[in-house]
Amino acid sequence: MPFFEFTMALPTPKIHSIYEGWARYILVESDQGLKLQLPAANFREHVTRNGIHGRFRVEVDANNKILALRKL
């Protein structure tokens, strides 16, 4: 199953729109240099009071549909 890994560092002020559902997508750059537009809703479980920080892996199917987004 294809996957992409990336690092994210969004401080608290920038994640309010994600947590409250206003932002629909987050644009990240994978370690391979590909820009990925991911649904913001997939990140809600990773929101802390300090924002969203860490290494992530997104697994996709053959049609690039997200199967899983995991914090590493």
C-alpha positions as semicolon CSV with decimal commas, in nm:
position;residue;x (nm);y (nm);z (nm)
1;M;0,000;0,000;0,000
2;P;0,150;0,337;-0,099
3;F;0,234;0,583;0,178
4;F;0,383;0,927;0,227
5;E;0,559;1,063;0,533
6;F;0,590;1,425;0,639
7;T;0,662;1,650;0,935
8;M;0,403;1,895;1,057
9;A;0,437;2,187;1,296
10;L;0,121;2,396;1,328
11;P;0,098;2,614;1,640
12;T;-0,229;2,655;1,828
13;P;-0,346;2,979;1,661
14;K;-0,328;2,817;1,318
15;I;-0,524;2,506;1,412
16;H;-0,843;2,673;1,537
17;S;-0,996;2,664;1,189
18;I;-0,909;2,294;1,162
19;Y;-1,051;2,197;1,498
20;E;-1,367;2,401;1,449
21;G;-1,421;2,262;1,100
22;W;-1,368;2,581;0,896
23;A;-1,061;2,457;0,710
24;R;-1,135;2,182;0,465
25;Y;-0,781;2,090;0,357
26;I;-0,423;2,109;0,478
27;L;-0,140;2,130;0,228
28;V;0,176;1,942;0,332
29;E;0,497;1,845;0,157
30;S;0,603;1,483;0,181
31;D;0,961;1,374;0,241
32;Q;0,970;1,285;-0,131
33;G;0,891;1,648;-0,221
34;L;0,530;1,588;-0,328
35;K;0,265;1,836;-0,222
36;L;-0,034;1,661;-0,068
37;Q;-0,373;1,819;-0,007
38;L;-0,525;1,628;0,284
39;P;-0,869;1,669;0,441
40;A;-0,835;1,871;0,762
41;A;-1,085;1,644;0,936
42;N;-0,824;1,365;0,931
43;F;-0,603;1,570;1,166
44;R;-0,861;1,641;1,438
45;E;-0,754;1,347;1,654
46;H;-0,395;1,476;1,649
47;V;-0,478;1,827;1,777
48;T;-0,331;1,910;2,117
49;R;-0,335;2,233;2,313
50;N;0,005;2,307;2,155
51;G;-0,122;2,256;1,800
52;I;-0,029;1,973;1,567
53;H;0,334;1,868;1,580
54;G;0,520;1,556;1,475
55;R;0,594;1,305;1,203
56;F;0,302;1,154;1,017
57;R;0,240;0,880;0,764
58;V;-0,059;0,884;0,532
59;E;-0,147;0,555;0,362
60;V;-0,350;0,565;0,042
61;D;-0,512;0,314;-0,191
62;A;-0,458;0,286;-0,569
63;N;-0,700;0,577;-0,622
64;N;-0,517;0,797;-0,367
65;K;-0,802;0,768;-0,118
66;I;-0,676;0,798;0,238
67;L;-0,682;0,470;0,426
68;A;-0,502;0,587;0,738
69;L;-0,323;0,888;0,885
70;R;-0,093;0,793;1,169
71;K;0,141;0,985;1,391
72;L;0,482;0,818;1,399
